[in-house]
Amino acid sequence: MSRGRLKKPARYTAQRLGTAANMDKEVNVLALVKGEEKFIFLFDDENRDETLRQLARFAADPELDFSWYDAAMLSRKIRDAVPSDDDLLASQEFDSLSMDDFH
């Protein structure tokens, strides 16, 4: 199992063309390079969850060199780049735990 190079998501501003007033919209770009294969994901805040589901579909596809490890690492990058309210709540709960909570 080879592990590819993982790049931190970058945020770019894309302009929506064809509207009366151009609106700026941030787009996240996340890339994974594994040998000759390149996986590039473009997503905005609104389609974050669909992008996470797509990672799982890729990992489940035996024809792709995209492992569950790859999906987990990219999911973490996406959640760090575009945290949801649930992610923030879970993070706060985990931060408040101590070793005494596990005895």
N, C-alpha and C positions, 0 to 999 in steps of 0.2 A: 504494500500500500504506500503510494507516494503522497507526500504532503506538498501542496503547491504553495506558492508565494501569495500571501494575503495582503491586500492593500487596504488602508483605512478609507472609509467612505469620504468622498469629496463632495462638497456642495457647490453647485453651479446655479447660476440664474439663467433660466430659459425664458425667452419672450414668446408669448402666444401671438402668433401672426393671424391676420385676417379679422381682427376685432377693431372696433372704432378707436378704442384706447388700448394700447399695448399694456398688458398686465405682466408684471414680473412674477415668476414662480420658481422657487428653489427646487432643484432636482438633485437627488443623491446619486452618486455613481460608486458602485462597489465592484471590484474585479478580483477574480481568482485565476491564476495561471498555473496549469498543471501540464507540464511537458508541452505538447503541441496544442493542447486544448486551452481555450480561454473562455471563461464564464464572466460576462459583464451584465450587471443588473443596474437599471435606471429606475428610480422610484422616487415618489414624493411622499409627503406626510400622509396624504389621503390613501395611497395604495400600499402602505407599509405592510399591513396584515396580509394582503394578497401576495406580496413579494415573499413573506415568510412561508406561506403555503406553497409557493412555487419552489422554494428550496427543498421542501419535503418531497414534492413530486419528482424533482431531479434526483434526489438521493434514492428514491424508490425505483428509479428507472435503471435496470441492469445494463442497458446499452450505453449509459453515460459513465465516464470516469469521474463521478461526483458522489462522494461517500457521505454517510451520515455525520461523520466527523466534519467534513466540509460544510454541511448544512448547519451544524451546531455552531461552528466558528463564525460563519457569515451571519447567522441569526443574532449572535451576540453583538457583532458589529452594527447590524441594523438597529437593534434595540438600544444600543449606546448612542447611535446617531439620531434616532427619532424615538425617544422614550414615550410610552403611553402612560396614562394615569395608573393603570394596573402595574406596570413595570416599576414606577416610582413608589407605589405603595408596598410592593413586595420587597424592594430594596430597603426601604425604611424598616420593615419588619425583620429582615435578615440582619440588618445592622444593629438592631436592638438585642439580638440573641447573644448569650454568653455560654460558656462551657457548662455552667450549672443547669442550663435549660435541657441538657442532654443526659443528665443523670437521673 
